Amino acid sequence: CSSEQTALYKQKLVERLLPGNRQKMVDLTGGFGIDFSVLAQLFDESVYVELSEELCKIAQHNFPLLGLPKARIHCKGCEEYIDEMGDFSLIYLDPSRRDNAGRKVVALSDCAPSIETIQDDLLEHAPIVVVKLSPMLDIQDTIRRLPNVNEVHTVSVGGECKEILLVLCRKKVKITYYCTNITARTQTFCTDTRDTKPIIASNLENYLYEPNASIMKAGVQNSLCVAYSVRKLHPFSHLFTSAHFIEDFPGRCFAIEDSCGFAK
C-alpha cells in the first residue's frame, strides 16, 4: 500500500540524514504508528507520543509484534511532552490535518500542533526535524514560515502526489528539492535551482515530455531543461520537447506523429 511505500521512503531518508549517529528518535504525533514502526528500527532508543489513549493501547499491543519491544510510549499531547523531553538525534511529526469538526485542512497554520509556533523548541532538542504535510500544501508559503527548512521532498506513488516532507536543521543551507515517484521503477529528480528560467523551444521536435506529479508539485520543472536537455513549449506550459528520446526522463514520454493548430 502507499502508506508502507512512503514509510520506507522516510526510512531511506533518515538513513541518509543520519548515516552513523542514530541514537534516539521521537515521533511526537504517533497516530497508528506506521511511520514510527519503520523509523524506530534504525535507532537504539525510540519514543512514541500520542494523546489518544486508544491509539496508545493499540501501539502497546503492536510494537512488540513488530520487533520494537523497547519502544517507549507516552500518552500525552505533543506540546506537553516537549516541555519535558531531553535531547534526540531526530524528531518526526505528522501534524493533524483535520479541524475540530473533522474537516480536512491544508494550510500549515491550521495543522495541530503548529510547527510554525514550536519550530525553535524542536530544533533545541534535535539537530534534525522531519515533518510530514499534506500534498495540497503551498510549499513556498510554508518555506517562508519555516526558515530552517533545508530539504523539501515531494513524494508520489504511481504518479499521484501523496505527501510532502520537510527537513528542518539547525544549520541553514540552500534548499534542495527531492521529487520522487515511487513505482516499479522509482525515480528521484533532485535540484536546488527552483527559480531557473526555462529554455523555450522554437519548434515542436520529435518527442513530447510531461514531468511527473512530484516535480510539478515542487515547481522545479524548469530545471529539467538543463538536466535533461529538453525545451519547454511555452513559458506557461508544463510540456517539453526534444529531438532525441530520453529514456530516463522523470515523467511520461510520447513520440510525436503529427501536429496541427487551433484553426478550423
KOLTITI-545007 format. One record per residue: residue in three letters; x, y, z of N, C-alpha, C, O, CB in turn. Coordinates in steps of 0.05 Angstrom, whole numbers, padded with zeros to 5 digits, always signed. Atoms other than C-alpha are relative to their C-alpha. Glycine has a CB too. Layout:
N
ALAXYZXYZXYZXYZXYZ ...
end
This chain:
264
CYS+00017-00024+00000+00000+00000+00000+00018+00025+00000+00042+00023+00006-00019+00000+00025 SER-00016-00024+00002+00022+00072-00009+00011+00009+00027+00033+00020+00027-00018+00023-00012 SER-00010-00008-00026+00029+00084+00066+00026-00014+00007+00045-00002+00018-00021-00005+00022 GLU-00024+00016-00005+00080+00028+00071+00023+00010-00018+00046+00012-00009-00005-00030-00004 GLN-00021-00009+00019+00117+00053+00009+00012+00027+00008+00036+00030+00007-00012+00002-00028 THR-00010-00026-00008+00122+00124+00034+00015-00002+00027+00034+00013+00032-00023+00020+00003 ALA-00014+00004-00025+00143+00099+00104+00028-00010-00006+00047-00001+00007-00015-00020+00018 LEU-00027+00010+00007+00201+00061+00072+00017+00022-00013+00041+00022-00009-00003-00024-00019 TYR-00015-00023+00011+00220+00124+00034+00011+00017+00023+00034+00026+00021-00019+00017-00018 LYS-00010-00016-00023+00225+00161+00101+00023-00015+00013+00042-00002+00023-00023+00004+00020 GLN-00021+00015-00013+00268+00105+00128+00027+00005-00015+00047+00009-00003-00007-00030+00000 LYS-00024-00005+00016+00318+00114+00070+00009+00029+00003+00033+00034+00004-00006-00006-00030 LEU-00007-00028-00004+00315+00189+00080+00016+00003+00026+00036+00017+00027-00025+00018+00001 VAL-00013-00002-00026+00334+00182+00154+00027-00013-00001+00046-00003+00012-00017-00012+00022 GLU-00026+00014+00003+00390+00133+00136+00020+00019-00013+00044+00019-00005-00003-00025-00016 ARG-00019-00019+00013+00420+00187+00092+00006+00024+00018+00029+00033+00019-00012+00011-00027 LEU-00004-00023-00017+00409+00244+00141+00018-00006+00024+00034+00011+00033-00027+00011+00010 LEU-00016+00009-00023+00440+00205+00199+00014-00026-00006+00006-00047+00002-00019-00003+00025 PRO-00014+00025+00009+00490+00156+00169+00013-00016+00023+00016-00040+00020+00020+00007-00020 GLY-00014+00016-00021+00524+00138+00235-00007+00008+00028+00005-00003+00047+00029+00004-00004 ASN+00007-00009-00027+00492+00173+00294-00030-00002+00005-00044+00019+00006+00011+00028+00005 ARG+00029+00004-00003+00423+00143+00304-00006-00011+00028-00012-00035+00031-00012-00019-00022 GLN+00003+00009-00028+00416+00140+00380-00029+00001+00009-00040-00020+00017+00017+00018+00018 LYS+00028-00003-00011+00347+00167+00398-00017+00015-00020-00009+00034-00032+00000+00014+00027 MET+00020-00015+00016+00285+00187+00358-00026+00001+00015-00032-00016+00032-00003-00014-00027 VAL+00026-00003-00012+00217+00211+00379-00020+00008-00022-00014+00025-00039+00000+00021+00022 ASP+00023-00007+00017+00151+00213+00340-00020+00014+00018-00032+00002+00035-00012-00026-00014 LEU+00016-00016-00018+00112+00269+00371-00030-00001-00007-00047+00010+00008+00008+00029-00001 THR+00028+00003+00008+00047+00252+00334-00005-00029-00009-00010-00034-00032-00007+00020-00023 GLY-00002+00029+00006+00047+00176+00338-00022-00012-00018-00016-00027-00036+00000-00014+00024 GLY+00022+00011+00016-00022+00160+00309-00001-00030+00001+00003-00042+00023+00002+00009-00028 PHE+00001+00030+00001-00028+00087+00287+00028-00011+00000+00032-00036+00002-00014-00009-00025 GLY-00027+00009-00003+00048+00083+00288+00013-00012-00024+00032-00027-00022+00001-00020+00022 ILE-00011+00012+00024+00060+00064+00216+00028+00011-00006+00047-00005-00009-00018+00006-00024 ASP-00026-00012+00005+00117+00113+00204+00019-00006+00024+00043-00012+00019-00002+00030-00004 PHE-00017+00005-00024+00143+00104+00276+00012-00028-00001+00035-00032+00004-00017+00004+00025 SER-00009+00028-00001+00148+00028+00269+00022-00005-00020+00039-00023-00016-00023-00019-00005 VAL-00021+00003+00020+00192+00036+00207+00024+00015+00008+00047+00005+00005-00011+00009-00028 LEU-00023-00017-00007+00236+00093+00231+00014-00010+00026+00038-00009+00027-00009+00029+00004 ALA-00012+00009-00025+00246+00064+00301+00020-00023-00003+00037-00026+00014-00022-00008+00019 GLN-00019+00022+00005+00282+00004+00272+00029+00009-00004+00047-00006-00001-00009-00016-00025 LEU-00026-00011+00005+00340+00050+00256+00015+00010+00025+00039+00015+00024-00002+00022-00020 PHE-00011-00014-00024+00351+00076+00327+00004-00019+00024-00010-00039+00027-00018+00023+00007 ASP-00004+00015-00025+00378+00050+00393-00023+00004+00019-00031-00015+00033+00026+00009+00013 GLU+00023-00006-00017+00321+00084+00430-00022+00014-00017-00015+00030-00034+00008+00017+00025 SER+00022-00013+00014+00252+00105+00405-00023+00006+00018-00029-00009+00036-00009-00018-00024 VAL+00022-00010-00017+00195+00144+00436-00024+00007-00017-00021+00021-00037+00009+00024+00017 TYR+00025-00004+00014+00123+00145+00413-00018+00018+00018-00023+00011+00041-00015-00027-00007 VAL+00016-00018-00015+00080+00204+00436-00027+00003-00014-00028+00010-00038+00014+00028+00003 GLU+00027-00001+00011+00004+00204+00426-00020+00007+00021-00019-00004+00043-00007-00027-00014 LEU+00020-00009-00020-00054+00239+00461-00022-00020+00004-00033-00022+00026-00011+00027-00009 SER+00023+00019-00001-00106+00185+00445+00008-00025+00016+00027-00039+00010-00009-00007-00028 GLU-00005+00024-00016-00109+00131+00498-00004-00026-00016+00010-00045-00013-00018+00000+00025 GLU+00006+00024+00016-00140+00082+00449+00023-00006-00019+00031-00030-00022-00025+00005-00016 LEU-00022+00004+00018-00083+00092+00399+00025-00010+00015+00041-00026+00005+00006+00025-00016 CYS-00023+00009-00016-00032+00083+00454-00003-00029+00007+00017-00044+00008+00002+00017+00026 LYS+00004+00028-00006-00063+00017+00473+00005-00018-00024+00017-00039-00022-00029-00005+00010 ILE-00005+00015+00024-00061-00006+00401+00031-00001-00005+00041-00023-00012-00013+00014-00025 ALA-00029+00000+00003+00012+00015+00397+00014-00019+00019+00033-00033+00012+00011+00029+00004 GLN-00012+00017-00020+00029-00021+00461-00003-00030-00007+00014-00046-00001-00014+00005+00027 HIS+00004+00028+00009+00000-00085+00431+00017-00006-00024+00028-00028-00027-00030-00004-00006 ASN-00013+00005+00026+00031-00077+00362+00030+00001+00000+00043-00015-00014-00010+00019-00020 PHE-00029-00004+00002+00102-00054+00376+00016-00025+00006+00035-00030-00009+00008+00023+00018 PRO-00015+00025-00004+00127-00119+00407-00002-00020-00023+00017-00034-00030-00009-00014+00025 LEU+00004+00018+00023+00097-00157+00348+00016+00010-00024+00023-00006-00042-00029-00001-00007 LEU-00015-00012+00022+00135-00110+00301+00030+00001+00005+00045+00013-00009-00010+00028-00007 GLY-00028+00001-00007+00201-00123+00335+00010+00025+00014+00034+00031+00013+00016-00003-00025 LEU-00007-00024-00015+00200-00060+00378-00008-00002+00029-00023+00015+00039-00013+00025-00013 PRO+00009+00004-00028+00193-00086+00449+00009+00022+00019-00002+00025+00041+00009-00027+00010 LYS-00010-00021-00017+00234-00029+00478-00010+00028-00006-00002+00047+00007+00030+00000-00002 ALA+00011-00027+00007+00195+00028+00446-00015+00011+00024-00032-00003+00036-00018-00002-00025 ARG+00014-00012-00023+00172+00076+00500-00024+00016-00010-00023+00029-00031+00019+00019+00015 ILE+00025-00013+00008+00101+00102+00496-00008+00020+00021-00009+00014+00045-00023-00022-00003 HIS+00010-00021-00018+00077+00168+00526-00027+00009-00010-00030+00019-00032+00020+00024+00001 CYS+00027-00008+00007+00003+00182+00526-00005+00028+00009-00016+00033+00031-00021-00019+00013 LYS+00004-00029-00007+00002+00258+00525+00002+00016-00026+00011+00006-00046+00021+00009+00021 GLY-00002-00018+00023-00001+00317+00478+00028+00007-00007+00046+00006+00010-00016+00025+00005 CYS-00027-00007+00010+00058+00339+00436+00012+00023+00015+00035+00021+00024-00002+00007-00030 GLU-00011-00023-00013+00066+00407+00468+00007-00006+00029+00027+00004+00040-00020+00023-00001 GLU-00005+00007-00028+00062+00377+00538+00026-00016+00002+00042-00012+00021-00023-00016+00012 TYR-00024+00016-00001+00117+00327+00522+00025+00016-00006+00046+00011+00005-00003-00024-00019 ILE-00023-00016+00007+00163+00379+00491+00011+00014+00024+00035+00018+00027-00008+00021-00021 ASP-00009-00014-00024+00166+00415+00558+00018-00017+00017+00034-00006+00033-00024+00009+00016 GLU-00016+00017-00018+00198+00354+00590+00020-00018-00015+00034-00033-00003-00019-00018+00016 MET-00017+00018+00015+00235+00320+00533+00029+00008+00001+00036+00031+00006-00009+00000-00029 GLY-00028-00006+00001+00310+00314+00530+00010+00003-00028-00004+00012-00046+00016-00022+00014 ASP-00012-00002+00027+00357+00311+00470-00004-00025-00016-00003-00047-00005+00030+00007+00003 PHE+00005+00022+00019+00344+00268+00409+00017+00004-00024+00026+00026-00031-00029-00002-00007 SER-00014-00001+00025+00380+00251+00345-00019+00010-00022-00010+00024-00041+00012-00027-00008 LEU+00019-00007+00020+00316+00261+00305-00028+00003+00013-00035-00012+00030-00001-00021-00022 ILE+00028-00003-00007+00245+00287+00316-00017-00002-00025-00010+00009-00046-00005+00028+00014 TYR+00018+00004+00022+00189+00265+00270-00028+00009+00008-00037+00003+00030-00001-00029-00010 LEU+00028-00009-00005+00119+00297+00265-00016-00003-00025-00007+00001-00047+00000+00029+00009 ASP+00021+00001+00021+00057+00285+00224-00024+00015+00011-00042+00002+00021-00007-00029-00009 PRO+00022-00015-00013+00011+00342+00247-00027-00007-00010-00031-00014-00034+00005+00030-00004 SER+00027+00006+00008-00063+00330+00247-00010+00021-00020-00006+00045-00017-00019+00001+00025 ARG+00010-00018+00022-00096+00358+00184-00031+00000+00000-00043+00001-00022+00011-00009-00027 ARG+00029-00003-00002-00168+00360+00210-00006+00020+00022+00007+00021+00042-00013-00028+00006 ASP+00008-00019-00020-00204+00415+00247-00018-00013+00021-00021-00037+00021-00014+00024-00013 ASN+00016+00011-00022-00249+00407+00308-00026-00013-00010-00037-00030+00004-00007+00022+00019 ALA+00025+00012+00011-00308+00389+00263+00007-00025-00018-00011-00036-00029-00015+00021-00017 GLY-00008+00024+00015-00267+00333+00229+00005+00006-00029+00009-00013-00045-00021-00021+00002 ARG-00004-00007+00028-00259+00371+00163+00030+00002-00005+00046+00010+00012-00014+00026-00007 LYS-00028-00001+00008-00193+00366+00125+00009+00029-00002-00006+00047-00012+00005-00015-00026 VAL-00012-00027+00004-00147+00427+00128+00026-00004-00015+00038-00026-00015+00005+00014+00028 VAL-00024+00002+00016-00087+00442+00085+00022+00020+00010+00045+00012+00011-00006+00006-00029 ALA-00019-00021-00007-00054+00507+00109+00017-00009+00025+00007-00022+00043-00014+00026+00006 LEU-00018+00006-00022+00006+00500+00156-00011+00010+00027-00009-00003+00047+00028+00011-00005 SER+00010-00013-00024-00027+00547+00206-00024-00015+00012-00031-00011+00035-00007+00028-00005 ASP+00024+00015-00009-00089+00501+00211+00007-00027+00011-00010-00040+00023-00019-00003-00023 CYS-00007+00026-00010-00050+00438+00229+00006+00001+00030+00013+00022+00040+00025-00011-00016 ALA-00006+00002-00028-00040+00414+00300+00018-00024+00005+00012-00046-00003-00027-00002+00017 PRO-00008-00025-00012+00009+00420+00331+00010+00020-00022+00016+00012-00044+00023-00004+00020 SER-00009-00021+00019+00030+00486+00298+00031-00001-00002+00045+00008+00017-00010+00028+00010 ILE-00029+00002+00004+00100+00473+00270+00013+00028+00001+00035+00032+00011+00007-00014-00026 GLU-00011-00028+00001+00109+00548+00259+00005+00010+00028+00024+00025+00032-00020+00018-00015 THR-00002-00010-00027+00099+00561+00333+00022-00014+00016+00036-00002+00032-00026-00004+00015 ILE-00018+00016-00017+00143+00505+00361+00026-00007-00014+00042-00022-00003-00013-00026+00008 GLN-00024+00008+00015+00198+00500+00308+00026+00005+00015+00044-00011+00014+00001+00015-00027 ASP-00025-00006-00014+00251+00534+00351+00004-00019+00023+00026-00028+00029-00001+00029+00011 ASP-00002+00019-00023+00235+00489+00411+00009-00028-00010+00025-00041+00002-00027-00003+00014 LEU-00007+00026+00011+00240+00427+00367+00030-00001-00007+00043-00021+00000-00016-00006-00026 LEU-00028+00000+00008+00309+00447+00340+00019+00003+00024+00043-00002+00021+00005+00022-00020 GLU-00017+00000-00025+00334+00458+00411+00004-00028+00010+00025-00034+00022-00014+00017+00021 HIS-00002+00027-00011+00321+00385+00426+00011-00020-00020+00018-00042-00013-00028-00009+00008 ALA-00011+00018+00020+00345+00354+00360+00011+00016-00023+00000+00037-00031-00022-00020-00010 PRO-00012-00014+00022+00391+00375+00303-00016-00002-00026-00013+00014-00044+00028-00009-00005 ILE+00016+00005+00024+00342+00347+00251-00029-00006+00007-00034-00022+00025+00012-00024-00016 VAL+00029+00004-00003+00266+00351+00248-00012-00006-00027-00008+00009-00046-00013+00025+00014 VAL+00014+00008+00024+00226+00315+00195-00030+00003+00004-00041-00008+00022+00007-00029-00009 VAL+00028-00005-00002+00155+00339+00183-00015-00010-00025-00007-00004-00047-00005+00031+00004 LYS+00017+00009+00021+00102+00305+00141-00024+00018-00003-00038+00023+00017-00008-00030+00004 LEU+00023-00018+00004+00049+00350+00110-00016-00008-00024-00009-00026-00040+00011+00029-00004 SER+00019+00006+00021-00009+00350+00061+00012+00005-00028+00027+00024-00031-00025+00016+00003 PRO-00009-00005+00027+00005+00343-00014-00012+00024-00013-00004+00033-00034-00006-00024-00018 MET+00013-00024+00009-00041+00403-00023+00013+00025+00010+00005+00047+00004-00029+00000+00007 LEU-00013-00023-00013+00006+00448+00017+00012+00019-00020+00023+00011-00041+00021-00011+00019 ASP-00015-00021+00015+00032+00514-00011+00028-00001+00009+00035+00009+00031-00014+00028+00003 ILE-00028+00005-00008+00106+00497-00009+00015+00026+00005+00028+00029+00026+00014-00017-00020 GLN-00015-00025-00003+00134+00567-00019-00009+00016+00024+00007+00029+00037-00002+00016-00026 ASP+00010-00014-00024+00089+00598+00034+00010-00013+00025+00017+00000+00044-00031+00001+00000 THR-00009+00015-00023+00109+00543+00082+00030+00006+00005+00038+00009+00028-00005-00029-00004 ILE-00028-00005-00003+00183+00555+00069+00005+00028+00013+00023+00032+00029+00015-00002-00027 ARG-00003-00027-00011+00174+00629+00085-00006-00001+00030+00005+00015+00046-00019+00019-00014 ARG+00008+00002-00028+00142+00609+00152+00020-00017+00016+00022-00014+00041-00028-00012+00002 LEU-00019+00018-00014+00195+00556+00169+00028+00005-00012+00037-00009-00030-00008-00030-00004 PRO-00025-00008+00012+00263+00589+00156+00022-00021+00002+00043-00018-00012+00010+00024+00014 ASN-00022+00020-00002+00304+00527+00176-00004-00025-00017+00009-00045-00013+00001-00009+00029 VAL+00003+00022+00019+00279+00482+00120+00024-00002-00018+00032+00017-00032-00026+00004-00017 ASN-00023+00005+00018+00338+00451+00084-00006-00018-00023+00006-00016-00044+00023-00012+00016 GLU+00008+00018+00021+00303+00398+00043-00030-00001-00002-00045+00000+00018+00011-00028+00005 VAL+00028+00004+00006+00235+00392+00010-00003-00026-00016+00010-00028-00038-00013+00025-00015 HIS+00004+00025+00014+00212+00322-00011-00030-00001-00008-00047-00001+00009+00008-00024+00018 THR+00027+00005+00010+00151+00314-00055-00001-00029-00009+00014-00037-00027-00008+00020-00024 VAL+00000+00029+00003+00133+00240-00055-00026-00009-00013-00048-00004-00003+00004-00014+00027 SER+00023+00011+00014+00086+00208-00106+00002-00031-00001+00023-00042+00001-00001+00011-00029 VAL+00001+00029+00004+00063+00136-00113-00017-00004-00025-00041+00003-00026-00013-00014+00026 GLY+00015+00006+00024+00043+00113-00182-00010+00025-00015-00031+00025-00027-00022-00018+00005 GLY+00008-00025+00014+00040+00185-00209-00018+00018+00016-00025+00039+00005-00013-00007-00025 GLU+00017-00017-00016-00003+00213-00152+00016+00010+00024+00026-00006+00040-00026-00015+00009 CYS-00015-00012-00022+00029+00261-00102-00014-00007+00026-00038+00000+00030+00003+00031-00003 LYS+00012+00010-00024+00017+00231-00033+00007+00017+00025-00010+00020+00043+00009-00028+00005 GLU-00008-00015-00024+00056+00274+00016+00024+00018-00006+00039+00014-00025+00006-00018+00024 ILE-00023-00018+00001+00106+00329+00027+00016-00003+00026+00004-00003+00047-00008+00030-00005 LEU-00017+00002-00023+00165+00320+00074+00019+00024+00001+00031+00031-00019+00016-00026+00000 LEU-00018-00022-00004+00204+00379+00102+00022-00009+00020+00015-00021+00041-00014+00025+00010 VAL-00022+00006-00018+00273+00370+00134+00010+00027+00011+00020+00043-00004+00023-00016-00014 LEU-00010-00024-00014+00289+00425+00185+00026-00006+00014+00028-00027+00027-00021+00011+00019 CYS-00026+00004-00013+00360+00432+00210+00009+00025+00015+00001+00047+00008+00022-00009-00021 ARG-00010-00023-00015+00396+00476+00260+00018+00018-00018+00016+00042-00017+00016-00010+00024 LYS-00017-00014+00018+00447+00495+00207-00014+00004-00026-00020-00015-00040+00028-00015-00004 LYS+00015-00006+00024+00413+00530+00149+00018+00000-00024+00040+00012-00024-00013+00027+00002 VAL-00013+00000+00025+00436+00515+00078-00020+00005-00022-00044+00007-00017+00016-00027-00004 LYS+00018-00004+00022+00407+00525+00009-00019-00023-00003-00010-00046+00000+00017+00004-00026 ILE+00020+00021+00002+00343+00486-00001+00004-00018-00024+00008-00008-00046-00028+00013+00000 THR-00001+00019+00022+00346+00423-00042-00027-00014-00002-00039-00021+00018+00023-00022+00006 TYR+00026+00012+00005+00284+00394-00074+00004-00029-00010+00019-00033-00029-00017+00016-00021 TYR-00001+00028+00008+00276+00318-00079-00028-00008-00010-00047-00008+00006+00010-00018+00023 CYS+00026+00006+00012+00220+00297-00126+00000-00030-00007+00013-00038-00026-00007+00018-00025 THR-00001+00029+00003+00206+00222-00121-00027-00011-00009-00047-00004+00003+00010-00014+00025 ASN+00024+00014+00009+00156+00180-00159+00005-00030+00004+00021-00042-00009-00007+00006-00030 ILE-00005+00028-00007+00151+00110-00128-00017-00018-00018-00042-00017-00017-00008-00005+00030 THR+00013+00019+00018+00134+00057-00180+00018-00025+00000+00036-00028+00017-00004+00012-00029 ALA-00018+00023+00004+00164-00009-00202+00028+00009-00007+00048-00005-00002-00011-00019-00021 ARG-00025-00012+00007+00219+00036-00228+00001+00028+00012-00002+00048-00002+00004+00001-00032 THR+00001-00026-00014+00225+00091-00176+00021+00019-00010+00044+00012-00015+00004-00005+00030 GLN-00018-00021+00010+00255+00156-00199+00000+00024+00019-00021+00031+00030-00008+00010-00028 THR-00003-00024-00016+00281+00216-00160+00015+00021-00016+00037+00017-00026+00015-00006+00027 PHE-00013-00023+00012+00296+00284-00190+00008+00019+00022-00009+00026+00038-00018+00013-00022 CYS-00010-00017-00022+00339+00328-00146+00012+00026-00012+00027+00025-00031+00022-00015+00016 THR-00010-00025+00009+00354+00402-00155-00001+00021+00023-00017+00019+00041-00016+00010-00024 ASP+00001-00023-00019+00370+00465-00115-00005+00026-00014-00001+00048-00003+00026+00001+00017 THR+00005-00024+00016+00351+00513-00171-00030+00000-00008-00037-00011-00029+00018+00001-00025 ARG+00029+00000+00006+00276+00525-00168-00008+00022-00018-00027+00019-00034-00016+00002+00026 ASP+00008-00024+00014+00273+00594-00199+00015+00004-00026+00017+00027-00036+00003+00024+00017 THR-00015-00003+00025+00314+00580-00261-00018+00006-00024-00042-00002-00024+00016-00026-00006 LYS+00016-00007+00024+00290+00608-00328-00001-00024-00019+00020-00037-00023+00011+00025-00013 PRO+00002+00023+00019+00264+00556-00378+00013+00007-00027+00016+00030-00034-00029-00008-00004 ILE-00009-00002+00028+00294+00544-00447-00024-00006-00017-00035-00028-00016+00024-00019-00006 ILE+00024+00003+00016+00237+00555-00496+00006-00011-00028+00025-00003-00041-00014+00028-00003 ALA-00004+00012+00026+00231+00512-00558-00009+00018-00023-00029+00032-00020-00016-00027-00002 SER+00007-00016+00023+00230+00547-00625-00020-00015-00018-00034-00002-00034+00025+00008-00017 ASN+00019+00016+00015+00191+00490-00656-00004-00027+00014+00012-00035+00031+00010-00005-00029 LEU+00005+00026-00010+00160+00423-00639+00019-00021-00012+00022-00022-00036-00030-00008-00005 GLU-00019+00019+00010+00211+00367-00643-00012-00029+00000-00036-00031-00003+00026+00000+00017 ASN+00009+00028+00005+00206+00290-00645-00015-00012+00024-00031-00030+00021+00023-00017-00007 TYR+00011+00012-00024+00186+00276-00573-00013+00021+00019-00003+00044+00020+00021-00016+00015 LEU+00015-00017-00019+00138+00306-00521+00003-00012+00028+00000-00036+00031-00030+00004-00008 TYR-00004+00010-00027+00150+00301-00446-00018+00015+00020-00022+00039+00018+00030+00003+00008 GLU+00016-00012-00022+00105+00312-00385+00013-00009+00026+00014-00033+00032-00029-00009-00002 PRO-00012+00007-00025+00140+00315-00317-00019-00014+00019-00044-00010+00017+00012+00025+00014 ASN+00018+00013-00019+00113+00271-00261-00011+00019+00021-00002+00042+00023+00015-00024+00014 ALA+00015-00017-00018+00068+00297-00206+00018+00012+00022+00013+00035+00031-00022-00015+00013 SER-00017-00010-00021+00124+00305-00155+00016+00025-00009+00019+00044+00006+00020-00022+00009 ILE-00014-00023+00011+00163+00352-00200-00018+00024-00003-00011+00047+00003+00013-00007-00027 MET+00020-00021+00003+00101+00392-00216-00007+00013+00026-00010+00037+00028-00025-00010-00014 LYS+00007-00011-00026+00083+00399-00143+00022+00017+00012+00017+00038+00024-00007-00023+00019 ALA-00023-00016-00011+00153+00423-00124+00005+00025-00016+00017+00044-00006+00025-00017-00001 GLY-00003-00023+00016+00150+00473-00181+00029+00003-00011+00038+00026-00016-00007+00025+00016 VAL-00027-00001+00010+00220+00455-00206+00003-00010-00029+00025-00017-00037+00018-00016+00018 GLN-00001+00012+00027+00202+00434-00277+00018+00015-00019+00029+00003-00037-00028+00000-00011 ASN-00018-00015+00018+00243+00490-00309+00029-00011+00002+00044-00009-00018+00000+00029+00008 SER-00027+00011-00003+00306+00456-00282+00005-00024-00018+00028-00032-00022+00005-00009+00029 LEU-00003+00023+00018+00292+00397-00328+00014+00008-00026+00026-00009-00040-00028-00012-00006 CYS-00012-00009+00025+00315+00439-00387+00030-00005-00001+00041-00014-00021-00005+00030-00005 VAL-00029+00004-00002+00387+00436-00364+00007-00029+00006+00025-00041-00005+00013+00018+00021 ALA-00006+00027-00009+00385+00368-00330-00004-00021-00022+00011-00041-00023-00017-00007+00024 TYR+00006+00021+00020+00355+00330-00390+00001+00011-00029-00007-00003-00047-00028-00011+00006 SER-00002-00012+00027+00368+00377-00449-00026-00001-00015-00027-00008-00039+00022-00016-00016 VAL+00027-00003+00013+00294+00388-00464-00006+00029-00001+00006+00046+00013-00022-00016+00016 ARG+00008-00028+00002+00260+00452-00484-00030+00002+00005-00046-00016-00002+00006+00011-00029 LYS+00027-00004-00008+00195+00480-00458-00016+00011-00024-00006+00028-00039-00002+00019+00024 LEU+00016-00009+00023+00138+00491-00508-00008+00029+00003-00010+00044-00017-00025-00017-00003 HIS+00009-00028-00005+00117+00557-00475+00006+00006+00029+00006-00012+00046-00030+00004-00006 PRO-00006-00007-00028+00135+00595-00411-00022-00009+00020-00016-00015+00043+00004+00029+00003 PHE+00022+00008-00017+00065+00578-00383-00010-00028-00004-00031-00036+00006-00022+00020-00003 SER+00006+00028+00005+00064+00506-00407+00018-00017+00018+00040-00009+00025+00002-00008-00030 HIS-00017+00019-00015+00090+00446-00368+00007-00024-00018+00013-00045-00008-00015-00010+00025 LEU-00008+00021+00019+00105+00405-00431+00027+00008-00013+00033+00031-00017-00022-00003-00022 PHE-00027-00003+00010+00174+00395-00460+00004-00016-00026-00011-00035-00031+00021-00007+00021 THR-00006+00014+00024+00203+00372-00526+00029-00004-00004+00046+00011+00006-00013+00014-00025 SER-00028+00005+00007+00268+00343-00553+00001-00015-00026-00018-00028-00034+00014-00016+00023 ALA-00004+00013+00026+00296+00316-00618+00006-00030+00005-00001-00046-00013+00023+00013-00016 HIS-00008+00028-00005+00322+00251-00585-00015-00011+00024-00022+00004+00042+00030-00002+00004 PHE+00014+00014-00021+00287+00201-00540+00017+00000+00026+00041-00008+00025-00008-00028-00008 ILE-00015+00000-00026+00307+00209-00466-00013-00022+00017-00035-00018+00028-00002+00028+00014 GLU+00012+00024-00013+00295+00141-00433-00005+00004+00029-00026-00005+00039+00019-00024-00004 ASP+00003-00003-00029+00304+00163-00361-00013+00026+00008-00010+00034+00031+00027-00002+00013 PHE+00014-00025-00007+00262+00226-00364-00020-00006+00023-00035-00025+00021-00015+00012-00025 PRO+00017+00005-00023+00224+00232-00297-00029+00008-00006-00039+00029+00005+00010+00014+00024 GLY+00027-00006+00007+00154+00231-00326-00009-00016-00024+00003-00037-00030-00004+00030-00006 ARG+00010+00014+00024+00115+00210-00388+00013+00010-00026+00019+00034-00028-00031+00002-00002 CYS-00012-00008+00025+00143+00210-00458-00017-00010-00023-00028-00032-00022+00029-00012-00003 PHE+00016+00007+00023+00107+00210-00525+00015+00006-00026+00029+00026-00027-00027+00015+00000 ALA-00011-00005+00026+00132+00203-00596-00021+00017-00016-00044+00009-00017+00007-00026-00016 ILE+00019-00017+00015+00101+00259-00638-00002-00009-00029+00017-00010-00044+00010+00030+00001 GLU+00005+00009+00027+00070+00233-00701-00010+00022-00019-00004+00022-00042-00021-00023+00000 ASP+00010-00022+00016+00035+00296-00724-00008+00022+00018-00011+00019+00042-00024-00009-00018 SER+00009-00023-00016+00013+00365-00701-00017+00018-00018-00015+00018-00042+00025+00016+00011 CYS+00018-00019+00015-00039+00417-00721-00005+00024+00018-00002+00022+00043-00026-00014-00009 GLY+00007-00024-00015-00060+00486-00700-00029+00000+00010-00042-00021+00008+00005+00025-00017 PHE+00027-00002-00010-00125+00510-00669-00020+00010-00020-00044+00012-00015-00001+00018+00024 ALA+00018-00010+00020-00154+00537-00733-00019-00022-00010-00012-00046-00008+00016+00013-00024 LYS+00020+00020+00010-00215+00502-00765+00013-00018-00021-00001-00035-00032-00024+00014-00011 
end
